[in-house]
Amino acid sequence: MIDLKTLSDADAANRLMRLAREVAKHNRLYHDADAPEITDAAYDALIAENNALEAAFPHLVRADSPNAQVGAAPTSALKKVAHAQRMMSLDNGFADSDIAEFVARVRRFLALPEDAPVALTAEPKIDGLSCSLRYEKGELVLAATRGDGATGEDVTANVRTIADIPDRLTGEAVPDLFEVRGEVYMAKADFTALNARLLAEADEPDKARQFANPRNAAAGSLRQKDASVTASRPLRFLAHGWGAHSDLPADTQLGVMQAIAAWGLPVSDMLVRVETLDALLAHYRGIERARADLPFDIDGVVYKVDRLDWQQRLGFVAKAPRWAIAHKFPAERAQTTLEAIDIQVGRTGKLTPVGRLTPVTVGGVVVSNVTLHNADEIARLGVRPGDRVVVQRAGDVIPQVVENISRDEARAPYIFLAQCPICQSEAVREEGEVDYRCTGGLICPAQRFERLRHFVSRVALDIEGLGEKSIQEFLDLGWITEPVDIFRLKRHRAALVGREGWKEKSVDNLFAAIEAKRAPDAARLLFGLGIRHVGAVTARDLLKRYTTLEGVRALAQEIMALRAAAPEGETQAKRDKAIAEHIGVENVGAAVGHALADFFHEPHNVTAWEDLLTEVSPPPYVVETTASAVTGKTIVFTGKLETMSRDEAKAQAERLGAKAAGSVSAKTDLVVAGPGAGSKLKQASALGIEVISEEAWAEIVRAAVSSE
């Protein structure tokens, strides 16, 4: 846990930025792509860390704070629609004390006596896809997903295929306008049957689409362009609230929900109204006990203040009502046997251990694989093949091992691989890192596609016409396995001409683009090799000091010698300081030195490096600058740049004779701010530093270029 008392403003701002980006990513994966990568518990932990930081550093709260966001903006091909009334999220509570504090907070806000009863409704929190149903004169006219709360997707045609949702409301006192809010879901039994049907209908069973859980199945089934697909899927609906309305049939939460049920829409039969905290928690325990036997997945219980006039007085915070809270359940668990531990190698060389389990059902889903994260997690759990383990599926997403029941049994501990299981190169873990990584970057088959894609990308060698599809095609044909093969592709010209998508002209254009890179910019080539920690800016900084690639290699060899000659018992901090001083480049530290040494320590990489330099001849690196309005000034780029990457912007500043800094200080002359700029923009305003837009920066660059 981060010690907030010792955290600097700069470190807090950096962590808040990273949390905002990470939460936004997981919101997109969950709400828009229906493909979550982390558990609900892990997501909740990110939100909790963000909230703690924002409370400790209120002056650093960002415009894109997770607390200002709901869901994710829709990106599917479905028509987008604006909600008449924003669809909000809910704050979460995890312990009984969180709920007690919620009730106390309601009393304080309403200025009620401590012993005054606060009536609340309680109902299961169903795990589905939020949906709003707009009825006018009792007729269903629009159905929309939540999206980012302000804008959702039009799923009216799809919703009309769901038997639970009537085209027309019946009964008494139906308002002229009423939006019913609820969850589209899939029952557990229907989910199992759907997966079985998809498997039976598939021409190739190994490639049959299988949904991971009922929530994903419901979301994927509802968000179809073809409503007939939705009609073939067993979707259900449960109402839990309302949005825009011309009138309300009651003055309490329970009363309105009863009216919605009377109009023909399903409402939970476990919805109750209670007046004491004890009764509230007792109902929670009852639902928790019944959870496994319910026909649908739930992940908690939702409490809402019953009186609507109190709800109105309590109002909302950024993305959630003050009058409601979700009391989340602990994750579901089951016991099984860990049969084996396999090591997977990612595209960036990261080694990830995966546990192979005796299949077990957890929360209605069969689990046979589980991530073990890293070597430290394996050591913490003490797991070995053959152990009995407790598996948890927090939020019904990604399973994890939470306990090793047989760790006391006398068996040898699991030894993490010291070599990559794919290419046999050395696997190393840097100081302070938790992950082992394969050092055979240029030759490791598991990393080939990603390394080659990076090598030819716009920010590296920028070889036009050699995109991801072409790289994969040439890999499959065995024509390229490492960067040097790109410059030997012309050997396959006869075989390439006539392949699908390749004609004489396109082949000639590709080879011309490759030939144009025979004398590439040295910094771009170094960056393109994908050496860990050597980004575009670091590559330029190294080449400014060492001029040639051979100079960089000589530096790596010197660092290897320094590491070998280090006195026994010397601290890592002292060794790192010596390496950083030896490099002698501002903003380039020991991590870069170690990465260079690890790269050249691997014989395969040296061979690939030397082979590449027989095909390309990068000239000595020289920084050519152009006199401009910003020559000699210090510039900071912040926010999202929409027309270029951050590294490209810094390179532009360098070419104009300016210095690109990473943080705002009294020495900063100019700040270029894009959308989402946060703490740096506030600091610039406080210091009276000039701030311009990305468009204005582009004008400065154009003016400098045109004056050459």
VOGU-3710 file (C-alpha; in Angstrom, 3 decimals, decimal comma):
1> midlktlsda> 0,000/0,000/0,000  1,319/3,434/-0,922  2,291/5,624/2,024  0,322/8,777/1,201  2,189/10,793/3,822  5,532/10,398/2,062  4,234/10,682/-1,500  5,305/13,774/-3,427  2,908/15,819/-5,545  4,730/14,736/-8,700
11> daanrlmrla> 4,489/11,028/-7,827  0,832/11,378/-6,816  -0,004/13,203/-10,054  1,775/10,531/-12,074  -0,068/7,716/-10,299  -3,432/9,475/-10,712  -2,734/9,838/-14,424  -1,900/6,144/-14,747  -4,971/5,129/-12,726  -7,229/7,298/-14,910
21> revakhnrly> -5,865/5,644/-18,046  -6,024/2,131/-16,602  -9,590/2,513/-15,328  -10,683/4,033/-18,664  -9,149/1,051/-20,468  -10,979/-1,461/-18,285  -14,229/0,513/-18,625  -13,934/0,224/-22,410  -13,182/-3,501/-22,208  -16,094/-4,199/-19,853
31> hdadapeitd> -18,819/-1,840/-21,056  -18,043/-1,462/-24,760  -16,057/-4,526/-25,853  -17,716/-7,025/-23,468  -14,232/-8,483/-22,911  -13,051/-7,713/-19,345  -9,418/-8,470/-18,487  -9,506/-8,026/-14,701  -11,796/-9,093/-11,893  -14,404/-6,855/-10,315
41> aaydaliaen> -12,323/-6,990/-7,135  -9,196/-5,813/-8,972  -11,197/-3,018/-10,627  -12,628/-1,977/-7,264  -9,082/-1,895/-5,845  -8,020/0,550/-8,579  -10,983/2,803/-7,757  -10,201/2,611/-4,038  -6,562/3,613/-4,640  -7,661/6,491/-6,859
51> naleaafphl> -10,130/7,707/-4,232  -7,497/7,603/-1,493  -5,074/9,618/-3,632  -7,725/12,177/-4,577  -8,675/12,602/-0,919  -5,023/13,150/0,056  -4,212/15,393/-2,938  -7,457/17,234/-3,809  -5,526/19,844/-5,831  -4,399/17,097/-8,233
61> vradspnaqv> -7,852/15,710/-9,110  -7,952/15,225/-12,873  -10,685/16,152/-15,337  -10,673/12,524/-16,495  -10,836/11,127/-12,951  -12,556/7,718/-12,765  -15,053/9,394/-10,439  -16,173/11,638/-13,299  -16,723/8,746/-15,724  -19,618/6,310/-16,133
71> gaaptsalkk> -19,166/3,203/-18,264  -17,563/3,853/-21,649  -18,534/5,669/-24,811  -20,020/3,168/-27,287  -17,966/2,402/-30,405  -20,085/-0,283/-32,083  -21,864/0,169/-35,430  -25,200/0,627/-33,648  -26,858/4,044/-33,832  -25,910/6,321/-30,914
81> vahaqrmmsl> -28,615/8,041/-28,869  -28,430/10,653/-26,111  -30,145/9,830/-22,831  -32,817/12,324/-21,775  -31,631/11,805/-18,198  -28,097/10,598/-17,461  -27,713/6,928/-16,528  -25,610/6,911/-13,394  -23,373/4,357/-11,738  -23,360/3,302/-8,073
91> dngfadsdia> -20,845/3,693/-5,290  -19,751/0,407/-3,713  -19,510/-0,838/-0,148  -17,689/-4,023/0,811  -17,986/-4,324/4,588  -20,912/-3,908/6,981  -19,144/-0,814/8,299  -19,310/0,745/4,829  -23,087/0,359/4,851  -23,369/1,702/8,404
101> efvarvrrfl> -21,391/4,756/7,302  -23,663/5,177/4,259  -26,761/5,254/6,481  -25,040/7,648/8,916  -24,021/9,878/6,003  -27,630/10,036/4,800  -28,742/11,064/8,298  -26,061/13,758/8,496  -26,901/15,170/5,076  -30,620/15,323/5,885
111> alpedapval> -29,904/16,641/9,412  -31,860/13,760/10,987  -31,436/12,657/14,605  -29,054/9,726/15,106  -31,901/7,417/16,097  -34,270/8,536/13,337  -35,309/5,629/11,090  -34,108/5,751/7,487  -36,251/3,496/5,345  -34,359/1,867/2,473
121> taepkidgls> -35,178/-0,621/-0,236  -32,891/-3,596/-0,841  -32,752/-5,822/-3,918  -30,227/-8,123/-5,639  -27,675/-6,427/-7,909  -28,057/-8,454/-11,068  -24,988/-8,840/-13,274  -26,226/-7,850/-16,714  -26,200/-5,035/-19,256  -27,861/-1,766/-18,197
131> cslryekgel> -30,706/-0,736/-20,476  -33,203/2,137/-20,590  -36,725/1,649/-22,031  -38,574/4,813/-23,088  -42,373/4,582/-23,160  -44,525/7,383/-24,614  -48,299/7,149/-24,168  -47,557/3,643/-22,915  -45,827/2,580/-26,159  -42,192/1,469/-26,286
141> vlaatrgdga> -40,446/3,965/-28,597  -36,762/3,612/-27,694  -34,430/1,208/-25,933  -30,796/2,160/-25,303  -27,723/0,748/-23,580  -26,045/2,851/-20,898  -22,838/3,576/-22,848  -20,992/6,338/-21,010  -24,106/7,472/-19,156  -24,793/10,372/-21,505
151> tgedvtanvr> -24,861/8,472/-24,804  -25,824/4,868/-25,441  -26,663/2,577/-28,352  -30,093/2,242/-29,922  -31,167/-1,383/-29,360  -34,919/-0,872/-29,797  -35,385/-3,548/-32,465  -33,367/-6,023/-30,406  -35,235/-5,319/-27,172  -38,580/-5,950/-28,895
161> tiadipdrlt> -37,508/-9,600/-29,201  -37,191/-10,006/-25,393  -40,367/-11,600/-24,006  -40,027/-9,891/-20,600  -40,291/-6,418/-22,183  -43,791/-5,398/-23,320  -44,327/-3,212/-26,376  -47,076/-1,476/-24,436  -47,544/-0,803/-20,719  -50,865/-1,875/-19,269
171> geavpdlfev> -52,676/-1,031/-16,059  -53,632/2,213/-14,355  -52,004/5,668/-14,209  -49,365/5,045/-16,888  -47,582/8,422/-17,392  -47,378/10,030/-20,837  -43,588/9,644/-20,621  -41,744/7,117/-18,530  -38,267/5,589/-18,883  -37,810/2,245/-17,163
181> rgevymakad> -34,223/1,380/-16,241  -33,025/-2,153/-15,622  -30,714/-4,991/-16,605  -30,818/-7,267/-19,624  -29,427/-10,617/-18,501  -29,187/-14,293/-19,325  -30,187/-16,973/-16,837  -27,506/-19,476/-15,856  -29,316/-22,454/-17,378  -29,989/-20,555/-20,609
191> ftalnarlla> -26,328/-19,532/-20,788  -25,178/-23,162/-20,509  -27,689/-24,230/-23,152  -26,620/-21,413/-25,513  -22,946/-22,389/-25,333  -23,888/-26,018/-25,950  -25,977/-25,004/-28,996  -23,190/-22,822/-30,432  -20,789/-25,739/-30,038  -23,176/-28,195/-31,715
201> eadepdkarq> -23,847/-25,827/-34,637  -20,171/-25,064/-35,320  -18,570/-26,605/-38,412  -15,275/-26,709/-36,527  -15,916/-27,364/-32,808  -12,417/-26,168/-31,871  -13,291/-22,730/-33,294  -16,841/-22,519/-31,942  -17,695/-19,260/-30,210  -18,144/-19,807/-26,483
211> fanprnaaag> -19,194/-17,012/-24,134  -17,138/-16,692/-20,953  -20,072/-15,926/-18,639  -23,770/-14,991/-18,719  -23,066/-11,244/-18,559  -20,867/-11,329/-21,673  -23,425/-13,536/-23,416  -26,229/-11,089/-22,635  -24,221/-8,047/-23,728  -23,009/-9,689/-26,931
221> slrqkdasvt> -26,523/-10,897/-27,763  -28,238/-7,552/-27,195  -25,703/-5,428/-29,072  -26,285/-7,076/-32,458  -26,905/-5,218/-35,725  -29,200/-8,059/-36,763  -32,163/-8,283/-34,367  -32,827/-11,856/-35,514  -29,605/-12,907/-33,768  -30,866/-11,322/-30,554
231> asrplrflah> -34,211/-13,073/-31,022  -32,396/-16,430/-31,116  -30,769/-15,775/-27,744  -32,611/-16,364/-24,410  -32,474/-12,840/-22,938  -34,413/-11,623/-19,904  -35,036/-8,243/-18,250  -35,394/-7,049/-14,671  -36,370/-3,458/-13,833  -34,669/-1,661/-10,942
241> gwgahsdlpa> -35,406/2,045/-11,467  -36,432/4,805/-13,824  -35,155/7,840/-15,720  -36,999/10,678/-17,455  -40,732/10,853/-16,677  -43,719/13,161/-16,989  -45,199/11,961/-13,693  -44,542/9,472/-10,907  -47,158/7,001/-9,638  -45,887/7,096/-6,020
251> dtqlgvmqai> -43,680/9,098/-3,650  -41,426/6,201/-2,577  -38,916/3,974/-4,322  -40,890/0,864/-3,404  -44,162/2,397/-4,544  -42,827/3,306/-7,996  -41,258/-0,141/-8,441  -44,567/-1,776/-7,531  -46,286/0,394/-10,151  -43,682/-0,623/-12,780
261> aawglpvsdm> -44,436/-4,259/-11,960  -48,189/-3,577/-12,286  -47,584/-2,072/-15,757  -46,192/-5,408/-16,964  -42,418/-5,280/-16,390  -40,596/-7,812/-14,171  -39,265/-6,555/-10,824  -37,223/-8,599/-8,354  -39,329/-10,640/-5,969  -36,536/-10,093/-3,414
271> lvrvetldal> -37,109/-6,316/-3,343  -37,992/-5,284/0,240  -38,295/-2,130/2,341  -36,578/-2,026/5,749  -36,110/0,651/8,416  -33,086/-0,541/10,415  -29,473/-1,307/9,606  -29,783/-4,745/11,208  -32,751/-5,632/8,993  -30,866/-4,359/5,950
281> lahyrgiera> -27,828/-6,527/6,671  -30,009/-9,531/7,505  -31,624/-9,270/4,084  -28,154/-9,043/2,532  -27,104/-12,253/4,322  -30,236/-14,009/3,124  -29,607/-13,072/-0,502  -25,946/-14,074/-0,128  -26,982/-17,524/1,119  -29,428/-17,914/-1,758
291> radlpfdidg> -26,966/-16,623/-4,357  -25,808/-19,979/-5,707  -29,404/-21,186/-6,163  -30,680/-18,062/-7,947  -31,391/-18,539/-11,670  -29,169/-15,572/-12,569  -25,805/-14,147/-11,513  -25,701/-11,362/-8,939  -22,704/-9,618/-7,394  -24,254/-7,785/-4,468
301> vvykvdrldw> -27,312/-6,045/-3,035  -28,395/-2,491/-3,867  -29,781/-0,202/-1,164  -31,766/2,951/-1,971  -33,344/5,592/0,251  -37,067/4,912/-0,040  -38,508/8,449/0,200  -38,245/10,227/-3,150  -38,231/13,701/-1,588  -35,170/12,603/0,414
311> qqrlgfvaka> -33,571/11,259/-2,752  -34,086/14,665/-4,363  -32,497/16,470/-1,401  -29,545/14,067/-1,320  -28,872/14,500/-5,042  -25,821/13,173/-6,885  -22,054/13,263/-6,872  -20,114/13,162/-10,154  -21,324/9,772/-11,374  -23,501/8,253/-8,643
321> prwaiahkfp> -26,490/9,140/-6,447  -25,895/9,937/-2,771  -29,067/8,025/-1,929  -27,947/4,587/-3,154  -25,062/2,152/-2,674  -24,159/-1,356/-3,858  -23,131/-3,795/-1,109  -20,802/-6,139/-3,031  -20,412/-9,849/-2,291  -17,093/-11,567/-1,650
331> aeraqttlea> -15,838/-13,573/-4,621  -17,126/-17,119/-5,191  -14,662/-19,933/-4,467  -14,137/-23,664/-5,062  -11,452/-26,318/-4,424  -9,556/-28,260/-7,094  -6,125/-29,710/-7,975  -3,319/-27,774/-9,650  -2,178/-30,314/-12,254  0,635/-28,334/-13,916
341> idiqvgrtgk> 2,280/-24,926/-14,233  2,997/-23,762/-17,775  4,936/-20,651/-18,738  3,501/-18,485/-21,504  5,672/-15,933/-23,334  3,938/-12,727/-24,322  4,649/-10,605/-27,363  6,866/-8,309/-25,300  8,825/-11,181/-23,735  6,984/-11,261/-20,414
351> ltpvgrltpv> 6,893/-14,746/-18,875  3,522/-15,489/-17,287  2,866/-18,690/-15,323  -0,500/-20,347/-15,981  -1,922/-23,024/-13,723  -3,664/-25,993/-15,351  -6,464/-27,193/-13,079  -8,646/-30,216/-12,740  -11,818/-28,564/-14,140  -14,096/-27,171/-11,448
361> tvggvvvsnv> -17,330/-25,149/-11,525  -17,138/-21,753/-9,852  -20,166/-19,486/-9,992  -21,744/-21,525/-12,768  -18,675/-21,497/-15,024  -16,212/-24,352/-15,573  -12,648/-23,218/-14,796  -9,640/-25,218/-16,024  -6,922/-22,544/-16,284  -5,847/-19,876/-13,836
371> tlhnadeiar> -3,245/-17,124/-13,949  -0,496/-17,355/-11,345  0,737/-13,848/-12,259  4,488/-14,132/-11,587  7,235/-15,926/-9,673  6,581/-13,937/-6,490  2,931/-15,001/-6,464  3,928/-18,646/-6,898  6,345/-18,302/-3,970  3,744/-16,506/-1,836
381> lgvrpgdrvv> 1,199/-19,260/-2,395  3,846/-22,004/-2,270  2,060/-23,819/-5,088  3,450/-26,860/-6,898  1,855/-29,277/-9,360  -0,302/-31,678/-7,359  -1,398/-29,153/-4,721  -5,031/-28,725/-3,694  -5,961/-25,078/-4,162  -8,870/-22,717/-3,589
391> vqragdvipq> -9,895/-20,917/-6,772  -11,798/-17,649/-6,795  -13,648/-15,921/-9,606  -14,030/-12,392/-8,266  -16,743/-10,682/-10,246  -17,137/-13,850/-12,330  -14,355/-12,790/-14,693  -10,754/-13,994/-14,354  -10,074/-16,893/-11,951  -7,213/-16,779/-9,465
401> vvenisrdea> -5,734/-19,024/-6,790  -6,310/-17,561/-3,330  -5,129/-20,412/-1,088  -2,930/-23,506/-1,219  -4,516/-26,107/1,044  -1,664/-28,634/0,762  1,349/-26,316/1,012  2,603/-28,193/4,101  2,951/-31,464/2,199  6,588/-32,512/1,743
411> rapyiflaqc> 7,341/-31,792/-1,916  10,062/-29,778/-3,632  9,170/-26,137/-4,348  8,438/-25,029/-7,882  11,497/-23,479/-9,539  10,716/-20,689/-11,970  12,378/-21,065/-15,378  15,720/-19,359/-15,857  15,333/-19,630/-19,626  12,609/-18,753/-22,102
421> picqseavre> 10,660/-21,956/-22,859  10,287/-20,878/-26,502  13,795/-19,799/-27,598  15,917/-20,881/-24,603  17,338/-17,353/-24,174  18,072/-16,194/-20,645  15,104/-14,980/-18,621  15,930/-12,039/-16,349  14,127/-9,989/-13,752  15,269/-6,435/-13,219
431> egevdyrctg> 15,736/-4,962/-9,770  12,360/-3,882/-8,414  10,417/-5,745/-11,136  8,068/-8,684/-10,490  8,120/-10,161/-13,991  10,770/-12,267/-15,703  11,347/-11,411/-19,354  12,938/-13,282/-22,219  16,095/-11,513/-23,425  15,950/-13,096/-26,888
441> glicpaqrfe> 13,846/-10,285/-28,290  15,098/-10,342/-31,887  14,996/-14,109/-32,284  12,252/-15,331/-29,915  9,335/-16,727/-31,985  6,812/-15,636/-29,346  7,898/-12,019/-29,777  8,533/-11,956/-33,523  5,309/-10,408/-34,734  5,267/-7,636/-32,128
451> rlrhfvsrva> 8,982/-6,886/-32,588  8,670/-6,729/-36,370  5,505/-4,637/-36,216  7,298/-2,190/-33,950  10,438/-2,194/-36,116  8,572/-0,998/-39,232  6,102/1,292/-37,440  5,771/4,999/-38,092  7,694/5,902/-34,925  10,606/3,556/-35,770
461> ldieglgeks> 11,832/2,839/-39,326  8,508/3,901/-40,869  8,495/1,483/-43,827  5,419/2,369/-45,837  3,361/-0,545/-47,146  4,610/-3,051/-44,590  1,674/-3,263/-42,214  0,502/-5,867/-39,715  -1,281/-7,971/-42,344  1,816/-8,133/-44,559
471> iqefldlgwi> 4,109/-8,922/-41,620  1,869/-11,802/-40,556  1,727/-13,087/-44,150  5,523/-13,039/-44,498  5,926/-14,674/-41,082  3,525/-17,459/-42,051  5,469/-17,985/-45,295  8,744/-18,160/-43,359  10,194/-15,248/-45,338  10,918/-13,076/-42,303
481> tepvdifrlk> 11,787/-14,032/-38,760  13,876/-11,030/-37,682  14,449/-7,428/-38,855  17,314/-8,224/-41,245  14,989/-10,450/-43,299  12,951/-7,388/-44,274  15,924/-6,131/-46,280  16,206/-9,527/-48,007  12,561/-9,825/-49,002  13,402/-9,016/-52,615
491> rhraalvgre> 14,724/-12,583/-52,884  11,070/-13,656/-52,811  9,869/-11,181/-55,442  8,820/-13,807/-57,969  6,819/-15,731/-55,362  5,217/-12,556/-53,989  3,945/-11,169/-57,285  0,550/-12,660/-57,955  -0,301/-13,532/-54,364  -3,640/-12,133/-53,235
501> gwkeksvdnl> -3,319/-8,363/-52,850  0,138/-8,217/-54,466  0,644/-6,994/-58,015  3,750/-5,718/-59,777  3,104/-2,127/-58,717  2,463/-2,848/-55,030  5,474/-5,168/-54,831  7,736/-2,559/-56,456  6,413/0,117/-54,087  7,121/-2,080/-51,060
511> faaieakrap> 10,667/-2,870/-52,141  11,307/0,806/-52,924  10,125/1,758/-49,422  12,457/-0,862/-47,922  15,425/0,252/-50,023  14,832/3,850/-48,887  15,668/2,730/-45,336  19,103/1,288/-46,085  20,652/4,324/-44,369  18,147/4,872/-41,560
521> daarllfglg> 18,261/7,400/-38,773  20,385/5,717/-36,082  18,079/6,701/-33,223  15,021/5,346/-35,024  16,841/2,082/-35,745  17,937/1,716/-32,121  14,405/2,426/-30,915  13,017/0,016/-33,510  14,979/-2,896/-32,046  12,630/-2,871/-29,070
531> irhvgavtar> 15,246/-3,013/-26,325  13,491/-2,668/-22,983  13,505/0,879/-21,559  14,992/2,313/-24,766  12,169/4,469/-26,043  12,335/7,022/-28,845  13,553/9,840/-26,592  16,102/7,645/-24,789  17,435/6,375/-28,125  17,982/9,959/-29,309
541> dllkryttle> 19,608/10,929/-26,009  22,012/7,985/-26,215  22,925/8,717/-29,852  23,516/12,399/-29,081  26,179/11,270/-26,617  27,555/8,137/-28,352  26,961/9,137/-32,017  26,824/5,648/-33,587  25,243/2,288/-32,918  28,683/0,808/-32,380
551> gvralaqeim> 29,188/3,436/-29,694  25,998/2,265/-27,972  27,145/-1,361/-28,203  30,511/-0,408/-26,709  28,642/1,285/-23,850  26,682/-1,929/-23,217  29,909/-3,935/-23,089  31,381/-1,455/-20,610  28,318/-1,824/-18,396  28,646/-5,629/-18,553
561> alraaapege> 32,245/-5,218/-17,386  31,173/-2,882/-14,564  28,606/-5,396/-13,362  31,122/-8,239/-13,475  33,743/-6,217/-11,603  31,409/-4,993/-8,856  32,786/-5,886/-5,403  30,981/-8,679/-3,608  28,418/-7,245/-1,211  28,076/-3,942/-3,037
571> tqakrdkaia> 24,513/-2,676/-2,770  22,334/-2,531/-5,854  21,784/1,181/-5,286  25,525/1,874/-5,330  25,993/-0,277/-8,419  23,128/1,489/-10,219  24,561/4,882/-9,344  27,921/3,898/-10,839  26,244/2,682/-14,029  24,175/5,858/-14,394
581> ehigvenvga> 27,264/7,998/-13,893  29,156/5,944/-16,450  26,409/6,449/-19,042  26,622/10,177/-18,422  23,387/11,111/-20,202  20,758/13,287/-18,539  17,506/11,401/-17,808  19,074/8,047/-18,764  19,530/5,896/-15,692  20,740/2,479/-14,643
591> avghaladff> 17,583/0,705/-15,879  18,547/1,573/-19,447  22,128/0,472/-18,805  21,010/-2,911/-17,468  18,637/-3,377/-20,411  21,430/-2,683/-22,917  23,789/-5,041/-21,093  21,136/-7,800/-20,949  20,448/-7,374/-24,669  24,081/-7,693/-25,730
601> hephnvtawe> 24,765/-10,426/-23,171  22,534/-12,724/-25,240  24,591/-14,223/-28,140  21,492/-14,568/-30,342  20,889/-10,820/-30,128  24,504/-10,026/-30,990  24,293/-12,245/-34,065  21,030/-10,631/-35,162  22,483/-7,138/-34,535  25,610/-7,822/-36,586
611> dlltevsppp> 23,585/-9,430/-39,351  21,278/-6,416/-39,549  24,215/-4,036/-39,866  25,376/-5,909/-42,985  22,181/-4,710/-44,679  21,786/-1,185/-43,262  24,309/1,587/-42,646  22,931/4,295/-40,375  25,095/7,437/-40,519  26,483/9,024/-37,339
621> yvvettasav> 23,688/10,730/-35,432  23,657/14,507/-35,713  20,954/16,717/-34,237  20,020/19,295/-36,824  18,107/22,221/-35,377  16,086/24,955/-37,030  15,880/28,461/-35,616  12,347/29,067/-34,369  10,219/31,027/-31,951  10,931/28,397/-29,267
631> tgktivftgk> 14,695/27,990/-29,712  16,337/27,838/-26,283  13,026/27,425/-24,457  11,804/24,617/-22,223  8,501/23,057/-23,304  6,153/20,623/-21,577  3,552/18,584/-23,497  0,505/17,456/-21,518  -2,910/15,950/-22,190  -3,835/13,785/-25,158
641> letmsrdeak> -2,109/14,802/-28,382  -4,423/14,005/-31,286  -2,192/14,446/-34,359  1,085/12,984/-33,090  2,584/10,880/-30,350  4,244/12,445/-27,308  7,626/11,237/-28,561  7,060/12,861/-31,965  6,172/16,136/-30,286  9,340/16,040/-28,201
651> aqaerlgaka> 11,375/15,298/-31,315  9,824/18,329/-33,024  10,751/20,516/-30,069  14,305/19,220/-30,184  14,589/20,009/-33,902  13,390/23,550/-33,215  16,171/24,040/-30,675  13,936/23,669/-27,628  14,144/21,317/-24,658  11,180/19,027/-23,942
661> agsvsaktdl> 10,733/18,512/-20,201  8,533/16,016/-18,406  7,254/18,252/-15,617  6,219/21,859/-15,138  8,460/24,127/-13,058  9,469/27,768/-12,807  11,991/27,041/-15,594  9,230/26,043/-18,034  8,626/28,563/-20,814  5,685/27,004/-22,647
671> vvagpgagsk> 3,060/24,294/-22,099  1,323/22,595/-25,033  -1,954/21,188/-23,699  -4,233/18,660/-25,372  -7,620/17,286/-24,199  -7,591/15,826/-20,700  -4,683/17,949/-19,466  -4,746/17,881/-15,672  -2,254/18,733/-12,954  0,424/20,101/-15,300
681> lkqasalgie> -2,072/22,548/-16,770  -3,053/23,681/-13,271  0,601/24,121/-12,321  1,233/26,164/-15,473  -1,708/28,434/-14,683  -0,526/28,892/-11,113  2,969/29,839/-12,314  1,695/32,134/-15,067  3,293/30,027/-17,823  2,022/30,451/-21,368
691> viseeawaei> -0,269/27,609/-22,483  -1,085/26,875/-26,133  -3,080/24,237/-28,007  -1,713/21,453/-30,177  -2,946/23,391/-33,227  -0,970/26,465/-32,144  2,114/24,271/-31,677  1,664/22,943/-35,221  1,647/26,556/-36,463  4,993/27,200/-34,730
701> vraavsse> 6,449/24,092/-36,404  5,089/25,069/-39,828  6,428/28,597/-39,485  9,894/27,299/-38,602  9,926/24,840/-41,514  8,726/27,412/-44,039  11,433/29,881/-43,007  14,269/27,417/-43,691
//
